[in-house]
Amino acid sequence: MSVRRRVLLVSPTTPLAKTLSRCVRHAGYEVTVVTTFQAARAYLNAPLDLLITELKLGESNGLQLALRLATTGIPAIVVAEKAFEHEVQQLGAVWLAQDTAAAADELPALMARLVQGPGSTHGVYSWYAGHETDAASSISPIPPPETTPGLRH
């Protein structure tokens, strides 16, 4: 049984949200859609594999969300106008065109690359599939401090 990847989609633009969420689901991911920065903040501590956010979120912006998650190693895709591509990339996120059709075409490959990329758990631990496997259980645990030879308390 495989574990479905979880995506948080933050989009106040209804047509874009519908297109992207359909694309995410079709690619086999579980998606939660919210429309505001404040609503997205409630999900930042939930287990996530990827953030997809529009840049413009009222008084806040998607780059703030991407920065918050970057510290946890969760990749982000920021949907914005071409003029913001450099700024998005400077912050370590991936830029995606605001054009709905183009975004839907590019999104599956971007998601796969980011979730399976070198920074993901799956890239670092090739045996990891969301649950313990024989490879994981064969790793010796570190003994508790009181049984470690030469350790003083």
HELIX and SHEET records of a PDB file:
HELIX    1   1 THR A   14  HIS A   26  1                                  13    
HELIX    2   2 PHE A   37  ARG A   41  1                                   5    
HELIX    3   3 GLY A   62  ALA A   70  1                                   9    
HELIX    4   4 LYS A   82  PHE A   84  5                                   3    
HELIX    5   5 GLU A   85  GLN A   90  1                                   6    
HELIX    6   6 THR A  100  VAL A  115  1                                  16    
HELIX    7   7 THR A  121  VAL A  124  1                                   4    
HELIX    8   8 ASP A  134  SER A  137  1                                   4    
HELIX    9   9 PRO A  145  THR A  147  5                                   3    
SHEET    1   A 5 GLU A  30  VAL A  34  0                                        
SHEET    2   A 5 ARG A   6  VAL A  10  1                                        
SHEET    3   A 5 LEU A  50  GLU A  54  1                                        
SHEET    4   A 5 ALA A  76  ALA A  80  1                                        
SHEET    5   A 5 VAL A  94  ALA A  97  1                                        
SHEET    1   B 2 LYS A  56  LEU A  57  0                                        
SHEET    2   B 2 SER A  60  ASN A  61 -1                                        
END                                                                             
